C-alpha cells in the first residue's frame, strides 16, 4: 500500500482524504502525469489495460472504477452505503432491527493525520463497537487485548479474543461528523 500523492505507505490513493478532495479532472491529471495505473492505483509499472487485478468497485456509486476516479458529473448518485440494509425480524414478527452498512472515516486523536476509510455496520440493537484488527493497525494505534462475551441464536456466552480501542472518532464519508 502506497499513496503516490502523500508519498506515504500507511494508506492508498483510494483512502487518501487529501487526494479525494481534489476535483475529478485534477485527480485524473495527477494519475496520468505520474503514470499510475488507472485500475489498481498502486503502481507505475503497468497501465490499466495490462493490470491483472480485477476492476475495483467504487465506494461512492458501486460502478466498476476506483473510488479515486469517481466522476460526480458522470455517475451522480447517493453514496453506495445508503443502499445496503439488513432486515432482521423475530419469529413472531414483533421485533424489528435494521442494520445499515455505511462508509465512514475513522481517526484517533493520538494520530490525527491518519484516517482510514472503511465500512461500518450500524445496529441499533448492539451494545458494543467492534473493529477489525487491520483497522487499528492502519491507524497506527495501540489496542489492548481483551475477551468479549457474545451470545447469538446459535451459542450463548461464547468468549471471543478481541482488542479494546478507545476514543475512535467517526465521520461520514461525505464529511458529516458524528
C-alpha positions, 0 to 999 in steps of 0.5 A: 500500500502506497499513496503516490500523492502523500508519498506515504505507505500507511494508506492508498490513493483510494483512502487518501482524504487529501487526494479525494478532495481534489476535483475529478479532472485534477485527480485524473491529471495527477494519475496520468502525469505520474503514470499510475495505473488507472485500475489498481492505483498502486503502481507505475509499472503497468497501465490499466489495460495490462493490470491483472487485478480485477476492476475495483468497485467504487465506494461512492456509486458501486460502478466498476472504477476506483473510488479515486476516479469517481466522476460526480458529473458522470455517475451522480448518485447517493453514496453506495452505503445508503443502499445496503440494509439488513432486515432482521425480524423475530419469529413472531414478527414483533421485533424489528432491527435494521442494520445499515452498512455505511462508509465512514472515516475513522481517526484517533486523536493520538494520530490525527493525520491518519484516517482510514476509510472503511465500512461500518455496520450500524445496529441499533440493537448492539451494545458494543463497537467492534473493529477489525484488527487491520483497522487499528493497525492502519491507524497506527494505534495501540489496542489492548487485548481483551475477551468479549462475551457474545451470545447469538441464536446459535451459542450463548456466552461464547468468549471471543479474543478481541482488542479494546480501542478507545476514543475512535472518532467517526465521520461520514464519508461525505464529511458529516461528523458524528 
